[in-house]
C-alpha cells in the first residue's frame, strides 16, 4: 500500500482549460444522449367511488408524478365521487363481498354494517397518519397530475361542474381518455 500523499506532478494534472473543455464535451454528449427522451406518461381510469378504491389511483398518480411521469386520471361513473368536494368526505367502505373484511358476509349484510366498517377503516387511516383523500388530491394537483371528470357522468349524475375540487378538468369525454391512454407508457384501470 502506497502512502505517498504528494500532489501529482504537473504532467498528470490537467489545466483548468482542459477540465473546462472536458466538461463541455461531457455535457454535449449527455445532451445528445437524452435529446430523444420524452417525459414518460401514465394514464389511470378510476371507476370506483368507495373509500378503499379512492386511495389506489391517488397514491399511484402522486407517486408517478414524483418520479417525473406526466399523469392523467380519468374519473368516470362512481370514480367521480372522489373528485366531488363534498361527496369525497363521505366515501363508504362496503363490507359485503370483500373477502378480506374481518366481518363474515352474513353479518356484513346487516343494516348499518357499511358505516361500521367505514369507521373502522377511517380509524386505521387516522392511526397510521395516512393522508386524506383531499390531501392526496391537493398534493397530486401541486405535482402536476391532471384529474379529469367524465362529462357524460357529470350529466348522468346531475352534478354541477362547481362541485369538484379546484383544478379538476371537467368536460372530458371518453375519446380524450382513449387518446391519452394511447399516448401513455403505462395505462391502468382502477
Buried (B, 14 or more C-beta within 10 A) or exposed (E): EEEEEEEEEEEEEEEEEEEEEEEEEEEEEEEEEEEEEEEBBBBBBBBBBBBBBBBBBBBBBBBBBEEEBBBBBBBBBBBBBBBBBEBBEEBBBBBBEBEEBEBEEEEBEEEEBBEBBBEBBBEEBEEEEEBBBEEBBBBBBEBEBBBBBBBEBBEEBEBEEEBBBEBBBBEBBEEBBBEBBEEBEBBBEB
